[in-house]
Amino acid sequence: MNPEKVPITLYRGFPGSGQYTWSPFVTKLEARMRFAGVSYRTEAGSPRTAPRGKIPYVEIGAEDGSSRTIADSTLIIKDLIDNEIFDDINAAGLTPAEKTFDLGLRALLEDRLYFVQSHEKWVENYYTMRDHVLGSIPYPVRILVGLVAYRKNVQTLQGQGTGRFSADEIAAMREELWGSLGSLLLLAKASRSEEDADGMFWALGGNRRPRRMPSASDSLSRPWCPQNTKTVRDFPVLEEYATKIHDRYFPEYTRWDDM
């Protein structure tokens, strides 16, 4: 399949373009598309019409004029790899041990850090998060929908486990997680290729771009995640990493400093 002839529409959950969204999974998918040099357009879409009720989702066209819709960022990436629209940047050249490390790194981010951030968004900063995510909904309805979202997130956090910890314990987890990622990126930075003129570096070393790493939109200057933002800024290498990805792959996007 010729990637240049495959129209892809990414539904991000919010109208507009030229800036990062609130969702780390949207940014993960956009970054992966840009790593692969694949063109796409963005639309708002809605969880109510999305497959699986999840944001992001994509509509992928075919040369015969047909199209298909897929939800869940991981499944979308896998489908695009299987259909040779993406290269599998993590499979080539990785040893079994490195593949296991890659899988563990993604699990740390998507199954641990994600829920720590969700707790800060939906529990510690509920009103700010509600009015941002549901800002297009009239205020009286927003209250009701917000309560439903709040209860769903609290239930999820309780079942997953993060909601069972105290605020101090969650803060310690946040510090440990970002500190570990900062140390990893410092090692990657020290071993980056001298051929890379702009000093780009990746968590797995060399040109091994990860499928999911902390992004600018996830972690910097977010009013609904003030503690997370503060922790990230305690590790300058994390902001440097995000800045380099932004400058190379998202140059037309509004930087987090200006959001």
C-alpha positions as CSV (number, residue, x, y, z in Angstrom):
1,M,0.0,0.0,0.0
2,N,1.3,3.4,-0.9
3,P,1.2,5.6,2.2
4,E,1.0,8.8,0.0
5,K,-2.3,7.6,-1.5
6,V,-3.9,6.7,1.8
7,P,-6.0,9.5,3.2
8,I,-6.0,9.4,7.0
9,T,-8.3,11.5,9.3
10,L,-7.3,11.7,12.9
11,Y,-10.2,12.4,15.3
12,R,-8.6,14.1,18.4
13,G,-11.7,14.9,20.5
14,F,-11.2,18.7,20.2
15,P,-11.8,21.1,17.3
16,G,-9.0,23.0,15.7
17,S,-5.4,22.2,14.9
18,G,-1.9,23.6,15.5
19,Q,-1.8,22.7,19.1
20,Y,-1.5,19.7,21.4
21,T,-4.6,18.2,22.9
22,W,-5.2,17.1,26.5
23,S,-4.9,13.4,25.6
24,P,-1.5,11.7,25.8
25,F,-2.7,9.0,23.5
26,V,-3.6,11.6,20.8
27,T,-0.1,13.0,21.0
28,K,1.4,9.5,21.0
29,L,-0.4,8.7,17.7
30,E,0.4,12.1,16.1
31,A,4.1,11.7,17.0
32,R,4.1,8.2,15.5
33,M,2.6,9.5,12.3
34,R,5.1,12.3,12.1
35,F,8.0,9.9,12.8
36,A,6.8,7.9,9.8
37,G,6.3,11.0,7.6
38,V,2.7,10.1,7.1
39,S,0.3,12.9,6.1
40,Y,-3.0,13.2,8.0
41,R,-5.8,15.7,8.7
42,T,-7.4,16.3,12.0
43,E,-11.1,16.6,13.0
44,A,-12.7,16.8,16.4
45,G,-14.9,13.7,16.4
46,S,-16.6,12.5,19.6
47,P,-16.4,9.6,22.0
48,R,-20.1,9.1,21.3
49,T,-19.5,8.2,17.7
50,A,-16.1,6.6,18.1
51,P,-15.5,2.9,17.8
52,R,-15.1,1.6,21.4
53,G,-16.1,5.0,22.6
54,K,-12.5,6.1,22.7
55,I,-10.4,9.0,21.6
56,P,-8.3,9.0,19.4
57,Y,-9.7,7.2,16.4
58,V,-8.8,7.3,12.7
59,E,-10.6,6.9,9.4
60,I,-8.3,5.3,6.9
61,G,-9.2,5.5,3.2
62,A,-8.3,3.1,0.5
63,E,-7.4,3.6,-3.2
64,D,-10.8,2.1,-4.2
65,G,-12.6,4.9,-2.3
66,S,-13.7,2.8,0.7
67,S,-12.7,3.5,4.2
68,R,-12.5,1.9,7.7
69,T,-12.4,3.4,11.2
70,I,-10.2,2.2,14.0
71,A,-10.0,3.3,17.6
72,D,-7.3,2.8,20.3
73,S,-3.9,4.3,19.6
74,T,-2.0,1.0,20.0
75,L,-4.4,-0.8,17.7
76,I,-4.2,2.0,15.2
77,I,-0.4,1.9,15.1
78,K,-0.4,-1.9,14.8
79,D,-2.9,-1.7,11.9
80,L,-0.8,0.9,10.1
81,I,2.3,-1.2,10.5
82,D,0.5,-4.4,9.3
83,N,-0.6,-2.5,6.2
84,E,2.9,-1.1,5.6
85,I,1.8,2.5,6.1
86,F,4.2,2.7,9.0
87,D,7.6,1.1,9.5
88,D,7.9,-0.9,12.7
89,I,10.6,1.4,14.2
90,N,10.8,-0.6,17.4
91,A,11.2,-4.1,15.9
92,A,14.1,-3.5,13.6
93,G,17.5,-4.1,15.2
94,L,16.3,-4.7,18.7
95,T,17.5,-7.7,20.6
96,P,15.0,-9.7,22.7
97,A,16.2,-8.0,25.8
98,E,15.8,-4.6,24.2
99,K,12.3,-5.5,23.0
100,T,11.4,-6.5,26.6
101,F,12.8,-3.2,27.9
102,D,10.8,-1.3,25.3
103,L,7.6,-3.1,26.3
104,G,8.4,-2.4,30.0
105,L,9.0,1.3,29.3
106,R,5.7,1.7,27.5
107,A,3.9,-0.2,30.3
108,L,5.5,2.1,32.9
109,L,4.2,5.2,31.0
110,E,0.8,3.9,29.9
111,D,-0.1,1.7,32.8
112,R,1.5,3.6,35.7
113,L,2.3,7.2,34.9
114,Y,-0.9,7.7,33.0
115,F,-3.0,6.8,36.1
116,V,-0.9,9.0,38.4
117,Q,-1.6,11.9,36.0
118,S,-5.3,10.9,35.8
119,H,-5.5,11.2,39.5
120,E,-4.1,14.7,39.5
121,K,-6.4,15.7,36.6
122,W,-9.7,14.2,37.7
123,V,-9.4,14.1,41.5
124,E,-7.0,16.9,42.6
125,N,-8.0,19.4,39.8
126,Y,-11.4,18.2,38.9
127,Y,-13.0,21.6,38.2
128,T,-10.2,22.8,35.9
129,M,-10.2,19.5,34.0
130,R,-14.0,19.5,33.7
131,D,-14.3,23.0,32.3
132,H,-11.5,22.3,29.8
133,V,-12.6,18.9,28.6
134,L,-16.3,19.8,28.6
135,G,-16.0,23.5,27.8
136,S,-18.2,23.2,24.7
137,I,-21.2,21.9,26.7
138,P,-23.6,24.4,28.3
139,Y,-22.8,24.9,32.0
140,P,-25.8,23.2,33.6
141,V,-25.4,20.1,31.5
142,R,-21.6,20.3,32.0
143,I,-22.1,19.8,35.8
144,L,-24.1,16.6,35.2
145,V,-21.7,15.2,32.6
146,G,-18.8,16.2,34.7
147,L,-20.0,14.2,37.7
148,V,-20.5,11.2,35.5
149,A,-16.9,11.6,34.2
150,Y,-15.6,12.1,37.7
151,R,-17.3,9.0,39.1
152,K,-16.1,6.9,36.2
153,N,-12.5,8.1,36.6
154,V,-12.6,7.6,40.4
155,Q,-14.0,4.1,39.9
156,T,-11.2,3.3,37.3
157,L,-8.5,4.6,39.6
158,Q,-9.8,2.6,42.5
159,G,-10.0,-0.6,40.5
160,Q,-6.5,0.0,38.9
161,G,-5.0,0.8,42.3
162,T,-3.7,4.4,42.2
163,G,-6.9,5.7,43.9
164,R,-6.1,3.6,46.9
165,F,-3.0,5.6,47.8
166,S,-2.7,8.8,49.7
167,A,-1.8,12.2,48.1
168,D,1.7,12.0,49.6
169,E,2.2,8.4,48.3
170,I,1.0,9.4,44.8
171,A,3.4,12.4,44.9
172,A,6.3,10.1,45.8
173,M,5.3,7.8,42.8
174,R,5.3,10.8,40.5
175,E,8.7,11.9,41.6
176,E,10.1,8.3,41.3
177,L,8.6,7.8,37.8
178,W,9.9,11.1,36.3
179,G,13.2,10.7,38.1
180,S,13.7,7.3,36.5
181,L,12.8,8.6,33.1
182,G,15.1,11.6,33.5
183,S,18.0,9.3,34.4
184,L,17.2,7.2,31.3
185,L,17.2,10.2,29.0
186,L,20.5,11.5,30.5
187,L,22.1,8.2,29.5
188,A,20.5,8.4,26.1
189,K,21.7,12.0,25.6
190,A,25.3,11.0,26.6
191,S,25.3,8.3,24.0
192,R,23.5,10.1,21.1
193,S,25.0,10.0,17.7
194,E,27.5,12.6,16.8
195,E,26.0,12.6,13.3
196,D,22.8,14.1,14.5
197,A,23.4,17.8,14.1
198,D,20.6,19.0,16.3
199,G,21.6,16.7,19.1
200,M,18.4,14.6,19.0
201,F,18.4,11.7,21.4
202,W,16.0,8.8,22.1
203,A,15.2,6.7,25.1
204,L,16.4,3.5,23.5
205,G,19.5,5.1,22.2
206,G,20.6,5.8,18.7
207,N,17.8,6.3,16.2
208,R,15.4,4.0,18.1
209,R,12.4,6.2,18.5
210,P,10.0,4.9,21.1
211,R,6.3,4.5,20.5
212,R,5.5,6.3,23.7
213,M,7.6,8.7,25.7
214,P,6.7,11.8,27.8
215,S,5.6,14.5,25.5
216,A,5.4,18.3,25.8
217,S,1.6,18.2,25.8
218,D,1.4,15.6,28.5
219,S,3.6,17.2,31.0
220,L,4.5,20.9,30.6
221,S,2.5,24.0,31.6
222,R,-0.8,22.2,32.2
223,P,-3.1,24.0,34.7
224,W,-4.8,20.7,35.5
225,C,-1.5,19.0,36.3
226,P,0.4,21.6,38.3
227,Q,2.3,19.1,40.4
228,N,3.2,17.0,37.4
229,T,4.5,20.1,35.6
230,K,6.6,21.1,38.6
231,T,8.1,17.6,38.8
232,V,8.9,17.5,35.1
233,R,10.6,20.9,35.3
234,D,12.8,19.6,38.2
235,F,14.5,17.4,35.5
236,P,15.7,19.7,32.7
237,V,16.5,16.8,30.4
238,L,12.8,16.0,30.2
239,E,12.0,19.4,28.9
240,E,15.0,19.4,26.6
241,Y,13.8,16.0,25.2
242,A,10.2,17.3,24.6
243,T,11.6,20.5,23.1
244,K,13.7,18.6,20.5
245,I,10.7,16.5,19.5
246,H,8.6,19.6,19.2
247,D,11.1,21.5,17.1
248,R,11.7,18.7,14.7
249,Y,8.3,17.1,14.3
250,F,5.7,19.7,15.5
251,P,7.3,23.0,14.4
252,E,3.9,24.6,13.5
253,Y,2.3,23.7,16.9
254,T,2.0,26.2,19.7
255,R,4.6,25.5,22.3
256,W,3.5,24.7,25.8
257,D,5.0,28.0,27.1
258,D,2.4,29.9,25.0
259,M,-0.6,27.7,25.7
